[in-house]
Amino acid sequence: MTLGALLTIALVARCGAAQTTAPPEPASEATVQLQMAAMNGDLARVRAAITAKTPLDAPGDSRMTALGIAALYGRAEVIRALAAGGANVAADQDGESALTVAAHEGHTDAVNALVAAGANVNAKDKDGITPLMSAASSNRAGAIRALLAKGANINEANNDGATALVAAAYGGHAQATDALLAGGADTALRDRAGRTALMASALGGNEAVAALLLDKKADPQLEDESGMNALVYAASTGHDEVVAVLQKAGVTKGGDLALAFAMRGCRLPLANALLAAGANLKTDLNGDHLLLLAAGANCTAGVEFLLSKGLAVNLANDEGMTALMRASGEGFADMVELLLAKGGDMELKNKLDQSAWLFAAMGNHTDVVELLRAAREAREKTDPAAAQR
């Protein structure tokens, strides 16, 4: 698995986002004036436009109608007037409903006005996103409570299988998460990749959200389709505070893989904590043992730490790759110098008959080549027989 594959949760609420379709026809002056009045909450001008038979559902340059603009700015009285005048509460607002727009912005009064006018509280856009998901993704607890009171389906999923709770958790939104949990959101539901809200909170990196979910008995041991749990997600994305919350909850499953990610990120306090909790020093990530991961990250402190824990400096993976080869190929001169000082063998070759020398030369890392040459010369002076090997 790759780190890029860990970050594929998608739940995006778009208010007036640019589209790929052709731009709309220029709005008439009457439509422009109506939309300006809706934006400013000028109820008298809105009513005058209704009386003058101005087309209420005509979109402007933003691809939003006057109702959508009123929703965006939270003009509840304008919404009521437009709805009473015959405006379509379900009209498209640049790919969203007016209710989704109001929910995303947290305009509770506008949400209530739209629902009272007949807006579908569970309407979905083309990505399956509902107003509740939109409110959750922008941490609008008040709008969440209003939508739930009006019958919003709290466990509805979008096209990727993600719920509003996942959206709140992924965003690191504690208020939204709390509101959804209070409303009975199911913590065990998974998206299409098998991820739970707790896993999403590990990606979002808010330890308060993770704690809220754990308080509601979210299962921290569950794994996604790739065999990764919340602990691994938190470690892979550098959210050590979430790791600490999970460890406090007694989570040890996934500790080995979490340790590998910690070392690749050169996060030694986390590595120490994981080892203390029972993680295996001999773990690997995609075939790279910890010393290779630290060398590849140019983490000299990590290499020294691992060597102090007993890993052999010339430890090779199944392909015969050593830390010195990796560092040489990357051009990490300080790392190469450290590994040589610790006994790294520049003459070793991997299964493709490649040595640290060759990796440095292929990368055109002349400073590393010079380090290797100097080390060889120094060795031959103290051990003349080495020149024959």
MARNU-341240 format. One line per field, with one value per residue (C-alpha): residue number from 1; residue in one letter; z, y, x. Coordinates in pm, whole numbers, plus 32768, in hexadecimal, padded with zeros to 4 digits. Last residue first. Layout:
miro <- c(NUM_...)
tormi <- c(A_...)
z <- c(Z_...)
y <- c(Y_...)
x <- c(X_...)
This chain:
miro <- c(389_388_387_386_385_384_383_382_381_380_379_378_377_376_375_374_373_372_371_370_369_368_367_366_365_364_363_362_361_360_359_358_357_356_355_354_353_352_351_350_349_348_347_346_345_344_343_342_341_340_339_338_337_336_335_334_333_332_331_330_329_328_327_326_325_324_323_322_321_320_319_318_317_316_315_314_313_312_311_310_309_308_307_306_305_304_303_302_301_300_299_298_297_296_295_294_293_292_291_290_289_288_287_286_285_284_283_282_281_280_279_278_277_276_275_274_273_272_271_270_269_268_267_266_265_264_263_262_261_260_259_258_257_256_255_254_253_252_251_250_249_248_247_246_245_244_243_242_241_240_239_238_237_236_235_234_233_232_231_230_229_228_227_226_225_224_223_222_221_220_219_218_217_216_215_214_213_212_211_210_209_208_207_206_205_204_203_202_201_200_199_198_197_196_195_194_193_192_191_190_189_188_187_186_185_184_183_182_181_180_179_178_177_176_175_174_173_172_171_170_169_168_167_166_165_164_163_162_161_160_159_158_157_156_155_154_153_152_151_150_149_148_147_146_145_144_143_142_141_140_139_138_137_136_135_134_133_132_131_130_129_128_127_126_125_124_123_122_121_120_119_118_117_116_115_114_113_112_111_110_109_108_107_106_105_104_103_102_101_100_99_98_97_96_95_94_93_92_91_90_89_88_87_86_85_84_83_82_81_80_79_78_77_76_75_74_73_72_71_70_69_68_67_66_65_64_63_62_61_60_59_58_57_56_55_54_53_52_51_50_49_48_47_46_45_44_43_42_41_40_39_38_37_36_35_34_33_32_31_30_29_28_27_26_25_24_23_22_21_20_19_18_17_16_15_14_13_12_11_10_9_8_7_6_5_4_3_2_1)
tormi <- c(R_Q_A_A_A_P_D_T_K_E_R_A_E_R_A_A_R_L_L_E_V_V_D_T_H_N_G_M_A_A_F_L_W_A_S_Q_D_L_K_N_K_L_E_M_D_G_G_K_A_L_L_L_E_V_M_D_A_F_G_E_G_S_A_R_M_L_A_T_M_G_E_D_N_A_L_N_V_A_L_G_K_S_L_L_F_E_V_G_A_T_C_N_A_G_A_A_L_L_L_L_H_D_G_N_L_D_T_K_L_N_A_G_A_A_L_L_A_N_A_L_P_L_R_C_G_R_M_A_F_A_L_A_L_D_G_G_K_T_V_G_A_K_Q_L_V_A_V_V_E_D_H_G_T_S_A_A_Y_V_L_A_N_M_G_S_E_D_E_L_Q_P_D_A_K_K_D_L_L_L_A_A_V_A_E_N_G_G_L_A_S_A_M_L_A_T_R_G_A_R_D_R_L_A_T_D_A_G_G_A_L_L_A_D_T_A_Q_A_H_G_G_Y_A_A_A_V_L_A_T_A_G_D_N_N_A_E_N_I_N_A_G_K_A_L_L_A_R_I_A_G_A_R_N_S_S_A_A_S_M_L_P_T_I_G_D_K_D_K_A_N_V_N_A_G_A_A_V_L_A_N_V_A_D_T_H_G_E_H_A_A_V_T_L_A_S_E_G_D_Q_D_A_A_V_N_A_G_G_A_A_L_A_R_I_V_E_A_R_G_Y_L_A_A_I_G_L_A_T_M_R_S_D_G_P_A_D_L_P_T_K_A_T_I_A_A_R_V_R_A_L_D_G_N_M_A_A_M_Q_L_Q_V_T_A_E_S_A_P_E_P_P_A_T_T_Q_A_A_G_C_R_A_V_L_A_I_T_L_L_A_G_L_T_M)
z <- c(7F54_7EF7_7F7C_80C3_80FF_813B_8272_8317_81D5_8114_81FE_81D3_805A_805F_813C_805C_7F29_7FD3_803C_7EE0_7E43_7F3B_7ED2_7D65_7D7E_7C0C_7C67_7BA1_7C48_7DA8_7D5E_7CC3_7DEE_7EDF_7E21_7D0F_7CAD_7C6B_7DA5_7E74_7E96_7FC4_7F8A_8041_818B_829B_83D8_84B2_8420_82C3_8329_83B6_8282_819E_826B_8257_80DE_8091_7F18_7EF7_7E5A_7F67_807C_7FEF_7FB6_8115_81A9_8101_7FD8_7FA3_7EFF_802F_810C_8181_82DE_82BA_83EA_84BF_858F_8704_87A2_8796_861E_860B_86CA_85FF_84C0_8545_85A7_8448_83A8_8238_81F4_8122_823C_8336_8254_8209_837C_83BE_82C4_8163_80CC_8095_81F8_82EA_844B_8502_8624_867E_872B_8898_8939_898C_881E_87C1_88BA_8841_86D7_8736_87E2_86B3_85A1_8473_8389_8300_8468_84CD_839C_83F8_8561_84F1_842A_8562_8644_856B_8690_87D1_8829_899F_89AA_8A1E_88E2_8812_88BC_8894_8722_86FE_8793_86A7_8571_8478_8355_835F_84D9_84E4_83CE_8472_85BE_8511_8471_8332_8293_8135_8131_8275_83D0_8510_8654_86C0_86E5_871C_8878_888E_896A_8858_8761_8848_888C_8717_86E9_8805_876F_862E_851B_83F5_8385_84DD_84E4_839C_8438_8556_845E_83C4_828B_81CB_8076_8010_814B_8298_83A2_8504_85A2_8561_858F_86AA_86B7_87D6_86FB_85E5_86C7_8762_860D_8596_86C8_86B2_8545_84E1_8374_8354_8488_840A_82B3_8348_8426_82F9_8257_815A_806A_7F46_7E98_7FD8_8107_81D9_834A_83D9_82F4_8313_83B4_8402_855D_84BC_83D2_84EF_85C0_849E_8452_85B7_85B0_8477_8467_82F1_8288_8372_82D5_817D_81F4_8283_8140_8083_7FAC_7EB4_7DC2_7CC8_7DDC_7EDD_7F76_80DB_816B_8034_8026_805C_80CC_8239_81DD_813D_8263_835D_829F_827D_83F4_842E_834C_837E_8234_81C2_822F_8169_802C_805D_8087_7F4A_7E90_7DF3_7C98_7C55_7D19_7C78_7CC7_7DD9_7E91_7D4B_7D7A_7D7E_7E34_7F81_7F47_7EF4_802B_8110_8082_80AA_8216_824C_81B9_8219_811E_8054_807A_7FF2_7ED0_7E90_7E94_7DA2_7CB7_7C9F_7B6A_7BF1_7ABF_7B17_7B0A_7AB9_7BB9_7C2C_7AD2_7B22_7B2F_7BA2_7CE7_7D29_7CDF_7DD1_7EDA_7EAE_7EBA_8006_8097_8065_80FD_8056_7F8B_7F2F_7EC4_7DEB_7D58_7D01_7C64_7B8E_7B24_7ABB_79FE_793B_7980_7882_77EC_78BF_789C_77E5_78C5_7974_7AC4_7BB7_7D1F_7D95_7EE4_7ED1_7FE6_7FC0_804D_7FCA_8095_7FBA_80A3_80F8_7F8E_7F79_809B_7FC8_8000)
y <- c(7CD9_7D1C_7E80_7DFA_7D45_7E93_7EC9_8019_80C7_8003_807A_81E6_81BD_811A_822B_8339_8294_8270_83DC_8447_8383_8428_8582_851F_84C5_8489_83AD_828B_82C5_82BF_8183_80E0_8125_80AB_7F64_7ECE_7D5F_7D4C_7C78_7D88_7DC1_7DF5_7EB2_7FEF_7F35_800E_7FFA_810B_8214_81AB_81CF_832C_83A3_831A_83CF_8514_84EA_84A3_8479_83AB_8286_8296_829B_816A_80AA_80FC_808C_7F3B_7EA3_7D2C_7D06_7C53_7D72_7D9F_7DDE_7E79_7F5D_7E43_7E9F_7E91_7FA5_8093_8056_80BA_81FF_8258_8221_82F0_840F_8409_8423_844E_83C5_82AB_825E_8249_8168_8089_8065_8013_7EF7_7F37_7E24_7EFA_7F7A_7EA0_7E17_7D94_7E8B_7DF3_7ED7_7E80_7FBC_8031_8009_80E4_81F0_81ED_820D_832C_83E1_8394_8430_8411_83F6_82A8_8241_8299_81E7_80A9_80C6_80E5_7FA5_7EF0_7F8D_7F21_7E7E_7F20_7FF0_800F_814B_8206_8187_821A_836C_8368_8312_8438_851D_8488_84FB_84CB_8448_82E1_82D0_833F_8252_8131_816B_818D_8035_7FB5_7E62_7EEC_7EBF_7F83_7F01_7F0B_7F0F_8069_8001_813E_811C_8275_82E9_826F_8356_8480_842E_841F_8571_8607_8575_8636_85B2_85A4_845C_83C4_8456_83A3_825B_829F_82EE_8197_8135_7FF8_8080_80A9_8170_80CA_80E6_8089_81E2_81F1_8353_836D_84E0_8517_8477_856A_869A_8628_85EE_8745_87EB_871E_8768_86C0_86D2_8559_8530_861C_857B_841C_847C_8505_83AF_8327_8210_82A4_830F_83BA_8304_8344_82FA_8436_8432_8597_85A5_8713_86FC_865D_8786_8880_87C1_87B4_8925_897B_889A_893A_889E_88DA_876B_8724_882E_879F_863E_86B3_8769_8621_85B8_849E_8515_8590_8653_85AD_861E_85A4_86DE_870B_887B_88B4_8A1E_89B6_8906_8A45_8B1F_8A30_8A27_8BA2_8BC5_8AD3_8B86_8AA4_8AF9_8990_896E_8AA0_8A22_88C2_8951_8A21_88DF_889B_8883_89F7_8A41_895C_89B3_88E0_8A09_8A79_8BE1_8C0B_8D54_8CA4_8C04_8D57_8DF8_8CDD_8CDD_8E57_8E36_8D2A_8DF5_8D13_8D9B_8C5A_8C0C_8D63_8D23_8BD5_8C77_8D87_8C75_8BF3_8BB6_8CBB_8D96_8D9A_8C86_8CD3_8C2E_8D62_8DE7_8F52_8F64_90D0_9066_8F71_9083_916C_905E_9035_91AD_91C5_909A_912D_900E_9087_8F4A_8F31_909F_9068_8F36_8FF8_9111_901B_8F6F_90BA_911A_8FD7_8EC9_8E82_8D26_8C1B_8BB4_8A6A_893B_88ED_896C_8A65_8A39_8AFD_8A4E_8905_8802_86FD_859D_84D6_83D8_8379_83CA_8277_821A_8336_829B_8166_8000)
x <- c(8F5A_90C6_90C1_9037_9181_9227_914C_9192_91EC_90E6_8FD4_9033_9034_8EDE_8E4E_8EDD_8E46_8CF3_8CF2_8D5F_8C42_8B54_8BCA_8BAD_8A3E_89FF_88DA_8966_8AB9_8A27_8960_8A91_8B6B_8A5E_8A6A_8993_89AB_8835_8809_88AA_8A1D_8AFE_8C42_8BDF_8BBF_8B22_8BF1_8B5B_8C42_8BD5_8A6C_8AA8_8B64_8A55_894C_8A0C_8A35_88C8_88E3_87A6_885E_8967_8863_87B4_88F8_896D_881F_8843_878C_87B2_865F_85D1_8643_87A7_8833_898B_896C_88E0_87AF_87FB_872C_8855_8860_86F3_872A_885F_8798_8679_875C_87EE_8697_86E3_8585_8619_870B_85ED_8520_864A_8690_8524_8510_849A_83C0_828C_82AE_8373_8368_8499_847F_832E_8234_81EF_816B_82CB_8322_81FC_825F_83C6_8359_8274_8392_846E_839D_8483_8355_83CC_8405_82A2_8218_82D4_8261_80F6_8123_8197_8092_7F6E_7EBB_7F32_7E01_7DCD_7CFA_7E2F_7ED8_7DC0_7DD9_7F56_7F38_7E48_7F4F_8054_7F9C_80B7_7FEA_8063_8052_7EE6_7E81_7F3A_7E8A_7D38_7D53_7DF7_7DB6_7D90_7C15_7BFE_7C4C_7B80_7C48_7BDA_7A6B_799D_790B_786B_798A_7A73_79C9_79E7_7B56_7BA2_7AFB_7BC6_7D06_7CD3_7DB7_7CCB_7D67_7D37_7BD8_7B8E_7BFF_7B0F_79F9_7A28_7AE7_7A8F_7AF3_7986_793D_7900_77F3_785E_783A_76C1_763D_7540_74F0_75E2_76EB_7697_76A6_77F0_788B_781B_78B4_79F6_7A41_7B86_7B1D_7B34_7A5B_794E_7942_7945_7821_7766_7786_787F_781C_78DA_7797_7723_7698_755F_7594_74F6_73C8_7347_71EF_71B6_7251_7381_739F_738C_7488_757C_7546_75A1_76D3_7763_78BE_78F7_78F4_77D3_76F5_773C_76F6_75A9_754F_7585_76AB_7667_7770_766A_75BB_74DA_7390_7356_72B5_71E2_7182_700C_6FF1_7011_7154_71D4_7177_7212_735A_7356_7327_7448_753F_766D_7716_7712_75A8_753D_75E5_755C_7400_7424_746E_75BD_7654_7676_7539_743B_72D1_722E_7195_70F2_7080_6F06_6ED2_6EAD_6FFF_7097_7003_706D_71CD_71E3_717F_728A_73A8_74CA_75C4_75E6_7473_7414_7501_7459_7301_7372_73E6_7547_761A_7711_76CF_755E_745D_72EE_720C_714F_70F9_7096_6F1B_6F17_6E6E_6F8C_7089_6FD9_6FDF_7155_7182_70C9_7181_72DC_73A1_74DF_7513_73A3_739E_74D0_7429_72F3_73BE_7481_7340_72A5_73DF_73CB_74C9_75D9_75AB_764D_77BA_77FB_7826_796B_78F3_7988_791A_77E7_77DB_7895_7881_7991_7992_7AB7_7B7D_7CA6_7DC6_7E45_7E8C_7F86_8040_8076_8000)
